[in-house]
Amino acid sequence: MQTAVNLCSRLPNRFWTDCIFCYSKNMTSNSEEPSFVSFILKPGSSLHPTFLFAVDAAFALLFFVFLWSAYLTKGNPHFFVLMGIQLALWASVKWYVVLGIQMLNSKLRSMHRFVQELKKIPPANETTNMETNTDKKEQ
């Protein structure tokens, strides 16, 4: 059985940050597409639609597990409390995503305005006054 160090030493440099997940990587495939685990650990991936779909699917599955458990236990109040906590957590995640998207959009708008202002500024002369004065003195 190979150790994680041996597996990680075979990976290209860009994959060394994912060495915790070496056992989950398929070492026989030569595809350059990163795994889902390494993708979700990148900054900003929490707003990616694929990740959001996976989170929603996990919350929905958990809700149905609690619902089925409440049915099987003939209405045990503990499962209803757990369903409430789970729904509150799901709502807070959705709220965070909405705020993150709004913040990202505002940053993009401010960057767009900054670029538009930079385009209005005329290009600087390639020679400055100091350079032209020294050229005249040398002649």
MOGI-V610251 format. One record per backbone hydrogen bond with DSSP energy under -1.0 kcal/mol. NH is the residue of the N-H (numbers start at 1). CO is the residue of the C=O. E is the energy in kcal/mol with one decimal. If there is no record, write none. Layout:
nh | co | e
NH | CO | E
NH | CO | E
//
This chain:
nh | co | e
7 | 3 | -2.1
8 | 4 | -2.8
9 | 5 | -2.0
15 | 12 | -1.8
16 | 13 | -1.5
18 | 15 | -1.6
19 | 16 | -1.4
21 | 18 | -1.9
22 | 19 | -1.3
39 | 35 | -1.9
40 | 36 | -2.3
42 | 39 | -1.4
45 | 42 | -1.7
47 | 44 | -1.1
48 | 45 | -1.5
52 | 48 | -2.3
53 | 49 | -2.2
54 | 50 | -1.9
55 | 51 | -2.3
56 | 52 | -2.5
57 | 53 | -2.4
58 | 54 | -2.2
59 | 55 | -2.5
60 | 56 | -2.5
61 | 57 | -2.5
62 | 58 | -2.4
63 | 59 | -2.3
64 | 60 | -2.3
65 | 61 | -2.0
66 | 62 | -2.3
67 | 63 | -2.6
68 | 64 | -2.6
69 | 65 | -2.5
70 | 66 | -2.5
71 | 67 | -1.9
72 | 68 | -2.6
73 | 69 | -2.0
74 | 71 | -1.3
75 | 70 | -3.3
79 | 76 | -1.1
81 | 77 | -2.0
82 | 78 | -2.3
83 | 79 | -2.4
84 | 80 | -2.0
85 | 81 | -2.4
86 | 82 | -2.6
87 | 83 | -2.6
88 | 84 | -2.2
89 | 85 | -2.3
90 | 86 | -2.4
91 | 87 | -2.4
92 | 88 | -2.2
93 | 89 | -2.1
94 | 90 | -2.2
95 | 91 | -2.4
96 | 92 | -2.3
97 | 93 | -2.2
98 | 94 | -2.3
99 | 95 | -2.5
100 | 96 | -2.6
101 | 97 | -2.5
102 | 98 | -2.3
103 | 99 | -2.5
104 | 100 | -2.4
105 | 101 | -2.5
106 | 102 | -2.2
107 | 103 | -2.2
108 | 104 | -2.3
109 | 105 | -2.4
110 | 106 | -2.3
111 | 107 | -2.4
112 | 108 | -2.3
113 | 109 | -2.5
114 | 110 | -2.2
115 | 111 | -2.4
116 | 112 | -2.3
117 | 113 | -2.2
118 | 114 | -2.1
119 | 115 | -1.9
132 | 128 | -1.9
133 | 129 | -2.2
134 | 130 | -1.9
135 | 131 | -1.7
136 | 132 | -1.7
137 | 133 | -1.8
138 | 134 | -1.7
//
